[in-house]
Amino acid sequence: MTHQYPSLSPEQKQELATIAQRIVAPGKGILAADESTGTMAKRLQKINVENTEENRRYFRDLLFSVDPSISQHVGGVIFFHETLYQKSDKGVLFPKVVKDKGIVVGIKVDKGTAGLNGTDGETTTQGLDGLSERCAQYKKDGCDFAKWRCVLKIAHGCPSPLAIAENANVLARYASICQQNGLVPIVEPEILPDGDHDLQRCQYVTEKVLAAVYKALSDHHVYLEGTLLKPNMVTAGHSCPRKYTPQEVAMATVTALRRTVPAAVPGICFLSGGQSEEEASLNLNAMNQTPLHRPWKLTFSYGRALQASALAAWKGQPANKQAAQEAFFTRAKVVIETRDSFHTLESFMLQAFALLFKFFFFLIFHKSFRLTAWHPRASTSPQVRLTRLPASLSTPPATSTRSAWTALTALQQDQQAFCPTR
């Protein structure tokens, strides 16, 4: 059936899917270095550094010129418009500095929030006007993905159905425009952690918001394999009297995602949402440890949670540049190693279990075989006869126990050949 809307060509889809997979390749996440001038002012103020263009450039250069092996941990970097056209101390444009390390370049394309009339202080996000032209230019300037942030809050009567629907449709329109211009859209519907709501309330709201977002993406014919999701973790409000463990946060988050996010989405890159470096790392690690099936890659898209250590080490002093770079590199490495530690342990435990399984059954059946061989006429006795494999095992299992199953079947056949039952 011919589509009645401008669809992406197979080549466009392949390009988008490849870019998305590169960003969330195993062991990699995203560095969100797209802080606005106002946000950078707050960060620099904490270390008593003036918020000038040169100081902002210097700190970004500090991050981007770190050891090239950072590409083992960072798959993509999100730029702010100002940063995209700045140069390193060596006179090289930042996008080239990052690309030379094998890292994908992205750009923040929204223009901030604006009040949504008819709601209780809720917002929508601006920037759709002229977005197609800007995306085309950013693609020429070396960008391969984009990010757009919508914000919702949890309060009495909030988020309202109007705010959910409006922000979902804005995200979908943005995503469609990006894909038409060759950019992978990162869809970011952030639910603010402000307030005293508990974990269950946040999970409920997250599910409602994500369900609306993916309905809108479907309505706008967005190619999901060429997108990434950047959601909040499901956490209680900052003022909530109860504190939840990383395991509780992980179960609530993964459950909400399983109920709403299609398996076609390649990766989910969590924002830190004001969490400390340690909190963000522990929660992400716990999510990758949940026993629930996760069809997407779960990784990070951190700003403050990756940069805080480097910013504190730098203190605005050029002499501290190397120390700051080491702090940044270490933090990125720790986040990834913490995230992936479970997969290594899980693989080891599965292999150990398979070996124990084989050894256990070898002992049982080896003993039974010996008894039957020495007492052929007793082979009909239930005490010494090798028990046939149950019908449920008539088909080889698709797990690591396949080799054990094969060994047991061969052993049974050997016994029947030497000691046929009567």
Secondary structure as a PSIPRED ss2 file (coil, helix, strand):
# PSIPRED VFORMAT (PSIPRED V4.0)

   1 M C   1.000  0.000  0.000
   2 T C   1.000  0.000  0.000
   3 H C   1.000  0.000  0.000
   4 Q C   1.000  0.000  0.000
   5 Y C   1.000  0.000  0.000
   6 P C   1.000  0.000  0.000
   7 S C   1.000  0.000  0.000
   8 L C   1.000  0.000  0.000
   9 S C   1.000  0.000  0.000
  10 P H   0.000  1.000  0.000
  11 E H   0.000  1.000  0.000
  12 Q H   0.000  1.000  0.000
  13 K H   0.000  1.000  0.000
  14 Q H   0.000  1.000  0.000
  15 E H   0.000  1.000  0.000
  16 L H   0.000  1.000  0.000
  17 A H   0.000  1.000  0.000
  18 T H   0.000  1.000  0.000
  19 I H   0.000  1.000  0.000
  20 A H   0.000  1.000  0.000
  21 Q H   0.000  1.000  0.000
  22 R H   0.000  1.000  0.000
  23 I H   0.000  1.000  0.000
  24 V C   1.000  0.000  0.000
  25 A C   1.000  0.000  0.000
  26 P C   1.000  0.000  0.000
  27 G C   1.000  0.000  0.000
  28 K C   1.000  0.000  0.000
  29 G E   0.000  0.000  1.000
  30 I E   0.000  0.000  1.000
  31 L E   0.000  0.000  1.000
  32 A E   0.000  0.000  1.000
  33 A E   0.000  0.000  1.000
  34 D C   1.000  0.000  0.000
  35 E C   1.000  0.000  0.000
  36 S C   1.000  0.000  0.000
  37 T H   0.000  1.000  0.000
  38 G H   0.000  1.000  0.000
  39 T H   0.000  1.000  0.000
  40 M H   0.000  1.000  0.000
  41 A H   0.000  1.000  0.000
  42 K H   0.000  1.000  0.000
  43 R H   0.000  1.000  0.000
  44 L H   0.000  1.000  0.000
  45 Q H   0.000  1.000  0.000
  46 K C   1.000  0.000  0.000
  47 I C   1.000  0.000  0.000
  48 N C   1.000  0.000  0.000
  49 V C   1.000  0.000  0.000
  50 E C   1.000  0.000  0.000
  51 N C   1.000  0.000  0.000
  52 T C   1.000  0.000  0.000
  53 E H   0.000  1.000  0.000
  54 E H   0.000  1.000  0.000
  55 N H   0.000  1.000  0.000
  56 R H   0.000  1.000  0.000
  57 R H   0.000  1.000  0.000
  58 Y H   0.000  1.000  0.000
  59 F H   0.000  1.000  0.000
  60 R H   0.000  1.000  0.000
  61 D H   0.000  1.000  0.000
  62 L H   0.000  1.000  0.000
  63 L H   0.000  1.000  0.000
  64 F H   0.000  1.000  0.000
  65 S C   1.000  0.000  0.000
  66 V C   1.000  0.000  0.000
  67 D C   1.000  0.000  0.000
  68 P H   0.000  1.000  0.000
  69 S H   0.000  1.000  0.000
  70 I H   0.000  1.000  0.000
  71 S H   0.000  1.000  0.000
  72 Q H   0.000  1.000  0.000
  73 H C   1.000  0.000  0.000
  74 V E   0.000  0.000  1.000
  75 G E   0.000  0.000  1.000
  76 G E   0.000  0.000  1.000
  77 V E   0.000  0.000  1.000
  78 I E   0.000  0.000  1.000
  79 F E   0.000  0.000  1.000
  80 F C   1.000  0.000  0.000
  81 H H   0.000  1.000  0.000
  82 E H   0.000  1.000  0.000
  83 T H   0.000  1.000  0.000
  84 L H   0.000  1.000  0.000
  85 Y C   1.000  0.000  0.000
  86 Q C   1.000  0.000  0.000
  87 K E   0.000  0.000  1.000
  88 S C   1.000  0.000  0.000
  89 D C   1.000  0.000  0.000
  90 K C   1.000  0.000  0.000
  91 G C   1.000  0.000  0.000
  92 V C   1.000  0.000  0.000
  93 L E   0.000  0.000  1.000
  94 F H   0.000  1.000  0.000
  95 P H   0.000  1.000  0.000
  96 K H   0.000  1.000  0.000
  97 V H   0.000  1.000  0.000
  98 V H   0.000  1.000  0.000
  99 K H   0.000  1.000  0.000
 100 D C   1.000  0.000  0.000
 101 K C   1.000  0.000  0.000
 102 G C   1.000  0.000  0.000
 103 I C   1.000  0.000  0.000
 104 V E   0.000  0.000  1.000
 105 V E   0.000  0.000  1.000
 106 G E   0.000  0.000  1.000
 107 I E   0.000  0.000  1.000
 108 K E   0.000  0.000  1.000
 109 V C   1.000  0.000  0.000
 110 D C   1.000  0.000  0.000
 111 K C   1.000  0.000  0.000
 112 G C   1.000  0.000  0.000
 113 T E   0.000  0.000  1.000
 114 A E   0.000  0.000  1.000
 115 G E   0.000  0.000  1.000
 116 L C   1.000  0.000  0.000
 117 N C   1.000  0.000  0.000
 118 G C   1.000  0.000  0.000
 119 T C   1.000  0.000  0.000
 120 D C   1.000  0.000  0.000
 121 G C   1.000  0.000  0.000
 122 E C   1.000  0.000  0.000
 123 T E   0.000  0.000  1.000
 124 T E   0.000  0.000  1.000
 125 T E   0.000  0.000  1.000
 126 Q C   1.000  0.000  0.000
 127 G C   1.000  0.000  0.000
 128 L C   1.000  0.000  0.000
 129 D C   1.000  0.000  0.000
 130 G C   1.000  0.000  0.000
 131 L H   0.000  1.000  0.000
 132 S H   0.000  1.000  0.000
 133 E H   0.000  1.000  0.000
 134 R H   0.000  1.000  0.000
 135 C H   0.000  1.000  0.000
 136 A H   0.000  1.000  0.000
 137 Q H   0.000  1.000  0.000
 138 Y H   0.000  1.000  0.000
 139 K H   0.000  1.000  0.000
 140 K H   0.000  1.000  0.000
 141 D C   1.000  0.000  0.000
 142 G C   1.000  0.000  0.000
 143 C C   1.000  0.000  0.000
 144 D C   1.000  0.000  0.000
 145 F E   0.000  0.000  1.000
 146 A E   0.000  0.000  1.000
 147 K E   0.000  0.000  1.000
 148 W E   0.000  0.000  1.000
 149 R E   0.000  0.000  1.000
 150 C E   0.000  0.000  1.000
 151 V E   0.000  0.000  1.000
 152 L E   0.000  0.000  1.000
 153 K C   1.000  0.000  0.000
 154 I C   1.000  0.000  0.000
 155 A E   0.000  0.000  1.000
 156 H C   1.000  0.000  0.000
 157 G C   1.000  0.000  0.000
 158 C E   0.000  0.000  1.000
 159 P C   1.000  0.000  0.000
 160 S C   1.000  0.000  0.000
 161 P H   0.000  1.000  0.000
 162 L H   0.000  1.000  0.000
 163 A H   0.000  1.000  0.000
 164 I H   0.000  1.000  0.000
 165 A H   0.000  1.000  0.000
 166 E H   0.000  1.000  0.000
 167 N H   0.000  1.000  0.000
 168 A H   0.000  1.000  0.000
 169 N H   0.000  1.000  0.000
 170 V H   0.000  1.000  0.000
 171 L H   0.000  1.000  0.000
 172 A H   0.000  1.000  0.000
 173 R H   0.000  1.000  0.000
 174 Y H   0.000  1.000  0.000
 175 A H   0.000  1.000  0.000
 176 S H   0.000  1.000  0.000
 177 I H   0.000  1.000  0.000
 178 C H   0.000  1.000  0.000
 179 Q H   0.000  1.000  0.000
 180 Q H   0.000  1.000  0.000
 181 N C   1.000  0.000  0.000
 182 G C   1.000  0.000  0.000
 183 L C   1.000  0.000  0.000
 184 V E   0.000  0.000  1.000
 185 P E   0.000  0.000  1.000
 186 I E   0.000  0.000  1.000
 187 V E   0.000  0.000  1.000
 188 E E   0.000  0.000  1.000
 189 P E   0.000  0.000  1.000
 190 E E   0.000  0.000  1.000
 191 I E   0.000  0.000  1.000
 192 L C   1.000  0.000  0.000
 193 P C   1.000  0.000  0.000
 194 D C   1.000  0.000  0.000
 195 G C   1.000  0.000  0.000
 196 D C   1.000  0.000  0.000
 197 H C   1.000  0.000  0.000
 198 D C   1.000  0.000  0.000
 199 L H   0.000  1.000  0.000
 200 Q H   0.000  1.000  0.000
 201 R H   0.000  1.000  0.000
 202 C H   0.000  1.000  0.000
 203 Q H   0.000  1.000  0.000
 204 Y H   0.000  1.000  0.000
 205 V H   0.000  1.000  0.000
 206 T H   0.000  1.000  0.000
 207 E H   0.000  1.000  0.000
 208 K H   0.000  1.000  0.000
 209 V H   0.000  1.000  0.000
 210 L H   0.000  1.000  0.000
 211 A H   0.000  1.000  0.000
 212 A H   0.000  1.000  0.000
 213 V H   0.000  1.000  0.000
 214 Y H   0.000  1.000  0.000
 215 K H   0.000  1.000  0.000
 216 A H   0.000  1.000  0.000
 217 L H   0.000  1.000  0.000
 218 S H   0.000  1.000  0.000
 219 D H   0.000  1.000  0.000
 220 H C   1.000  0.000  0.000
 221 H C   1.000  0.000  0.000
 222 V C   1.000  0.000  0.000
 223 Y C   1.000  0.000  0.000
 224 L H   0.000  1.000  0.000
 225 E H   0.000  1.000  0.000
 226 G H   0.000  1.000  0.000
 227 T C   1.000  0.000  0.000
 228 L E   0.000  0.000  1.000
 229 L E   0.000  0.000  1.000
 230 K C   1.000  0.000  0.000
 231 P C   1.000  0.000  0.000
 232 N C   1.000  0.000  0.000
 233 M C   1.000  0.000  0.000
 234 V C   1.000  0.000  0.000
 235 T C   1.000  0.000  0.000
 236 A C   1.000  0.000  0.000
 237 G C   1.000  0.000  0.000
 238 H C   1.000  0.000  0.000
 239 S C   1.000  0.000  0.000
 240 C C   1.000  0.000  0.000
 241 P C   1.000  0.000  0.000
 242 R C   1.000  0.000  0.000
 243 K C   1.000  0.000  0.000
 244 Y C   1.000  0.000  0.000
 245 T C   1.000  0.000  0.000
 246 P H   0.000  1.000  0.000
 247 Q H   0.000  1.000  0.000
 248 E H   0.000  1.000  0.000
 249 V H   0.000  1.000  0.000
 250 A H   0.000  1.000  0.000
 251 M H   0.000  1.000  0.000
 252 A H   0.000  1.000  0.000
 253 T H   0.000  1.000  0.000
 254 V H   0.000  1.000  0.000
 255 T H   0.000  1.000  0.000
 256 A H   0.000  1.000  0.000
 257 L H   0.000  1.000  0.000
 258 R H   0.000  1.000  0.000
 259 R H   0.000  1.000  0.000
 260 T H   0.000  1.000  0.000
 261 V C   1.000  0.000  0.000
 262 P C   1.000  0.000  0.000
 263 A C   1.000  0.000  0.000
 264 A C   1.000  0.000  0.000
 265 V C   1.000  0.000  0.000
 266 P C   1.000  0.000  0.000
 267 G E   0.000  0.000  1.000
 268 I E   0.000  0.000  1.000
 269 C E   0.000  0.000  1.000
 270 F E   0.000  0.000  1.000
 271 L C   1.000  0.000  0.000
 272 S C   1.000  0.000  0.000
 273 G C   1.000  0.000  0.000
 274 G C   1.000  0.000  0.000
 275 Q C   1.000  0.000  0.000
 276 S C   1.000  0.000  0.000
 277 E H   0.000  1.000  0.000
 278 E H   0.000  1.000  0.000
 279 E H   0.000  1.000  0.000
 280 A H   0.000  1.000  0.000
 281 S H   0.000  1.000  0.000
 282 L H   0.000  1.000  0.000
 283 N H   0.000  1.000  0.000
 284 L H   0.000  1.000  0.000
 285 N H   0.000  1.000  0.000
 286 A H   0.000  1.000  0.000
 287 M H   0.000  1.000  0.000
 288 N C   1.000  0.000  0.000
 289 Q C   1.000  0.000  0.000
 290 T C   1.000  0.000  0.000
 291 P C   1.000  0.000  0.000
 292 L C   1.000  0.000  0.000
 293 H C   1.000  0.000  0.000
 294 R C   1.000  0.000  0.000
 295 P C   1.000  0.000  0.000
 296 W C   1.000  0.000  0.000
 297 K E   0.000  0.000  1.000
 298 L E   0.000  0.000  1.000
 299 T E   0.000  0.000  1.000
 300 F E   0.000  0.000  1.000
 301 S E   0.000  0.000  1.000
 302 Y E   0.000  0.000  1.000
 303 G C   1.000  0.000  0.000
 304 R H   0.000  1.000  0.000
 305 A H   0.000  1.000  0.000
 306 L H   0.000  1.000  0.000
 307 Q H   0.000  1.000  0.000
 308 A H   0.000  1.000  0.000
 309 S H   0.000  1.000  0.000
 310 A H   0.000  1.000  0.000
 311 L H   0.000  1.000  0.000
 312 A H   0.000  1.000  0.000
 313 A H   0.000  1.000  0.000
 314 W H   0.000  1.000  0.000
 315 K C   1.000  0.000  0.000
 316 G C   1.000  0.000  0.000
 317 Q C   1.000  0.000  0.000
 318 P H   0.000  1.000  0.000
 319 A H   0.000  1.000  0.000
 320 N H   0.000  1.000  0.000
 321 K H   0.000  1.000  0.000
 322 Q H   0.000  1.000  0.000
 323 A H   0.000  1.000  0.000
 324 A H   0.000  1.000  0.000
 325 Q H   0.000  1.000  0.000
 326 E H   0.000  1.000  0.000
 327 A H   0.000  1.000  0.000
 328 F H   0.000  1.000  0.000
 329 F H   0.000  1.000  0.000
 330 T H   0.000  1.000  0.000
 331 R H   0.000  1.000  0.000
 332 A H   0.000  1.000  0.000
 333 K H   0.000  1.000  0.000
 334 V H   0.000  1.000  0.000
 335 V H   0.000  1.000  0.000
 336 I H   0.000  1.000  0.000
 337 E H   0.000  1.000  0.000
 338 T H   0.000  1.000  0.000
 339 R H   0.000  1.000  0.000
 340 D H   0.000  1.000  0.000
 341 S H   0.000  1.000  0.000
 342 F H   0.000  1.000  0.000
 343 H H   0.000  1.000  0.000
 344 T H   0.000  1.000  0.000
 345 L H   0.000  1.000  0.000
 346 E H   0.000  1.000  0.000
 347 S H   0.000  1.000  0.000
 348 F H   0.000  1.000  0.000
 349 M H   0.000  1.000  0.000
 350 L H   0.000  1.000  0.000
 351 Q H   0.000  1.000  0.000
 352 A H   0.000  1.000  0.000
 353 F H   0.000  1.000  0.000
 354 A H   0.000  1.000  0.000
 355 L H   0.000  1.000  0.000
 356 L H   0.000  1.000  0.000
 357 F H   0.000  1.000  0.000
 358 K H   0.000  1.000  0.000
 359 F H   0.000  1.000  0.000
 360 F H   0.000  1.000  0.000
 361 F H   0.000  1.000  0.000
 362 F H   0.000  1.000  0.000
 363 L H   0.000  1.000  0.000
 364 I H   0.000  1.000  0.000
 365 F H   0.000  1.000  0.000
 366 H H   0.000  1.000  0.000
 367 K H   0.000  1.000  0.000
 368 S H   0.000  1.000  0.000
 369 F H   0.000  1.000  0.000
 370 R H   0.000  1.000  0.000
 371 L H   0.000  1.000  0.000
 372 T H   0.000  1.000  0.000
 373 A H   0.000  1.000  0.000
 374 W H   0.000  1.000  0.000
 375 H C   1.000  0.000  0.000
 376 P H   0.000  1.000  0.000
 377 R H   0.000  1.000  0.000
 378 A H   0.000  1.000  0.000
 379 S H   0.000  1.000  0.000
 380 T H   0.000  1.000  0.000
 381 S C   1.000  0.000  0.000
 382 P C   1.000  0.000  0.000
 383 Q C   1.000  0.000  0.000
 384 V C   1.000  0.000  0.000
 385 R C   1.000  0.000  0.000
 386 L C   1.000  0.000  0.000
 387 T C   1.000  0.000  0.000
 388 R C   1.000  0.000  0.000
 389 L C   1.000  0.000  0.000
 390 P C   1.000  0.000  0.000
 391 A H   0.000  1.000  0.000
 392 S H   0.000  1.000  0.000
 393 L H   0.000  1.000  0.000
 394 S C   1.000  0.000  0.000
 395 T C   1.000  0.000  0.000
 396 P C   1.000  0.000  0.000
 397 P C   1.000  0.000  0.000
 398 A C   1.000  0.000  0.000
 399 T C   1.000  0.000  0.000
 400 S C   1.000  0.000  0.000
 401 T C   1.000  0.000  0.000
 402 R H   0.000  1.000  0.000
 403 S H   0.000  1.000  0.000
 404 A H   0.000  1.000  0.000
 405 W H   0.000  1.000  0.000
 406 T H   0.000  1.000  0.000
 407 A H   0.000  1.000  0.000
 408 L H   0.000  1.000  0.000
 409 T H   0.000  1.000  0.000
 410 A H   0.000  1.000  0.000
 411 L H   0.000  1.000  0.000
 412 Q H   0.000  1.000  0.000
 413 Q H   0.000  1.000  0.000
 414 D H   0.000  1.000  0.000
 415 Q H   0.000  1.000  0.000
 416 Q H   0.000  1.000  0.000
 417 A H   0.000  1.000  0.000
 418 F H   0.000  1.000  0.000
 419 C C   1.000  0.000  0.000
 420 P C   1.000  0.000  0.000
 421 T C   1.000  0.000  0.000
 422 R C   1.000  0.000  0.000
